[in-house]
């Protein structure tokens, strides 16, 4: 019974900050790479960031590098996404996922369509 529950989304003005949380249960936390993905209306889901279960390395897509920071608290089975200097283009529903296919490139699914475990998502809205 894998469960991922996101929280921390909301409305923020451009330049502001927000911290998202992903609380995990139902699996051994450090067995899976865990990442953040987002989807804006009318657009495909895109990767944001991923943290490796193997070595703790973190990965970011270029559009958020330097602004977002992913981290984990193993004692709490929780992954965080600290988002600073937010832009209107960051507006999306943010999802966390466990068992990410390619953490280094923040790719959720394999070519065969193998899906990770997904949370329900949390809305982030950045006003201009």
Backbone torsions as a table, in degrees:
resi	resn	phi	psi	omega
1	UNK	NA	78.2	179.2
2	UNK	-76.6	131.2	176.7
3	UNK	-134.9	136.7	174.8
4	UNK	-130.0	125.4	-176.7
5	UNK	-124.8	115.2	178.6
6	UNK	-89.0	150.4	174.3
7	UNK	-154.1	167.3	174.2
8	UNK	104.4	-4.5	178.0
9	UNK	-70.7	169.0	179.7
10	UNK	166.4	-166.2	179.9
11	UNK	-102.7	129.8	-179.8
12	UNK	-143.4	149.2	178.0
13	UNK	-80.6	157.4	178.3
14	UNK	-54.9	137.1	-176.6
15	UNK	91.3	-10.5	-179.0
16	UNK	-82.9	-175.8	-176.3
17	UNK	-129.9	155.7	178.2
18	UNK	-152.0	146.1	177.4
19	UNK	-121.7	117.4	177.8
20	UNK	-94.7	147.3	177.0
21	UNK	-123.5	146.1	174.8
22	UNK	-129.9	106.6	179.7
23	UNK	-92.7	124.2	-174.3
24	UNK	-110.1	147.7	174.6
25	UNK	-154.8	163.2	175.3
26	UNK	89.8	5.1	176.6
27	UNK	-156.2	165.3	175.9
28	UNK	-72.0	114.9	-167.7
29	UNK	-55.3	-44.8	-175.0
30	UNK	-86.6	14.2	174.8
31	UNK	-85.7	-22.1	-171.2
32	UNK	-121.0	140.0	166.0
33	UNK	-67.5	136.8	-178.1
34	UNK	-123.1	133.0	-176.9
35	UNK	-133.6	168.0	174.3
36	UNK	-113.8	136.5	179.1
37	UNK	-133.3	161.0	-179.3
38	UNK	-144.2	156.0	178.5
39	UNK	-142.5	120.9	175.9
40	UNK	-94.8	156.0	179.5
41	UNK	-55.8	132.0	178.5
42	UNK	77.4	4.3	-179.1
43	UNK	-122.8	159.5	175.7
44	UNK	-74.3	155.2	173.9
45	UNK	-63.6	139.7	178.7
46	UNK	-130.6	151.6	176.1
47	UNK	-73.3	151.2	177.5
48	UNK	-119.3	-56.1	-174.9
49	UNK	-160.4	157.8	179.1
50	UNK	-148.7	147.1	175.4
51	UNK	-122.4	130.7	-175.1
52	UNK	-80.0	134.5	175.3
53	UNK	-74.6	-22.1	-175.5
54	UNK	-75.8	-48.2	-173.9
55	UNK	-131.4	0.5	179.6
56	UNK	78.2	3.7	177.4
57	UNK	-61.3	147.1	-179.4
58	UNK	-116.5	149.5	-176.0
59	UNK	-137.9	145.3	-176.8
60	UNK	-140.2	147.2	169.1
61	UNK	-76.8	155.8	-172.2
62	UNK	-59.1	-33.6	-174.6
63	UNK	-67.2	-18.5	-179.3
64	UNK	-117.0	-6.3	-177.5
65	UNK	-60.2	132.4	-178.0
66	UNK	89.7	-14.0	179.4
67	UNK	-112.5	-35.0	-177.1
68	UNK	-107.9	148.6	176.2
69	UNK	-135.4	125.3	175.4
70	UNK	-98.3	142.1	178.8
71	UNK	-151.5	168.0	179.6
72	UNK	-138.7	150.1	173.6
73	UNK	-120.9	99.1	-174.3
74	UNK	-64.6	-32.2	179.2
75	UNK	-64.7	-28.5	-179.9
76	UNK	-102.6	0.2	-176.5
77	UNK	50.9	46.7	-174.6
78	UNK	-133.5	137.2	173.5
79	UNK	-112.1	140.6	-177.5
80	UNK	-118.6	154.8	170.3
81	UNK	-131.1	105.5	175.8
82	UNK	-85.7	121.4	-176.2
83	UNK	-116.6	116.3	178.5
84	UNK	-116.1	164.4	178.7
85	UNK	49.0	49.0	-174.8
86	UNK	-66.3	145.2	179.9
87	UNK	-119.4	156.6	175.4
88	UNK	-54.6	-32.7	178.7
89	UNK	-66.5	-13.0	176.1
90	UNK	-79.7	-7.9	-179.6
91	UNK	-61.5	124.2	-177.2
92	UNK	-178.7	169.5	165.2
93	UNK	-86.3	127.7	-178.1
94	UNK	-103.2	130.3	-179.7
95	UNK	-120.3	142.5	167.2
96	UNK	-100.5	155.5	-177.6
97	UNK	-144.1	138.0	175.4
98	UNK	-109.1	145.9	-173.9
99	UNK	70.7	49.5	175.2
100	UNK	-63.3	139.3	-174.9
101	UNK	-69.0	-51.5	-177.1
102	UNK	-132.6	91.3	-173.7
103	UNK	-62.9	-41.0	-176.1
104	UNK	-57.1	-36.0	-179.7
105	UNK	-106.9	10.0	178.8
106	UNK	51.5	53.4	178.0
107	UNK	-108.5	123.2	-172.8
108	UNK	-76.1	-44.3	-168.5
109	UNK	-118.1	154.6	176.2
110	UNK	-80.5	170.9	176.2
111	UNK	-62.8	-25.9	178.0
112	UNK	-82.5	-3.0	178.0
113	UNK	87.0	14.3	177.7
114	UNK	-64.7	120.7	-176.0
115	UNK	-93.3	147.0	169.2
116	UNK	-77.4	-178.2	169.9
117	UNK	-84.1	130.2	-175.8
118	UNK	-110.4	144.7	167.0
119	UNK	-83.8	-178.7	-176.8
120	UNK	-83.8	-19.2	177.6
121	UNK	97.6	155.4	175.6
122	UNK	-139.2	136.1	-174.3
123	UNK	-81.5	130.8	172.7
124	UNK	-119.1	123.6	178.9
125	UNK	-124.6	125.0	-179.0
126	UNK	-115.3	117.5	-179.4
127	UNK	-88.2	150.0	-178.7
128	UNK	-86.5	NA	NA
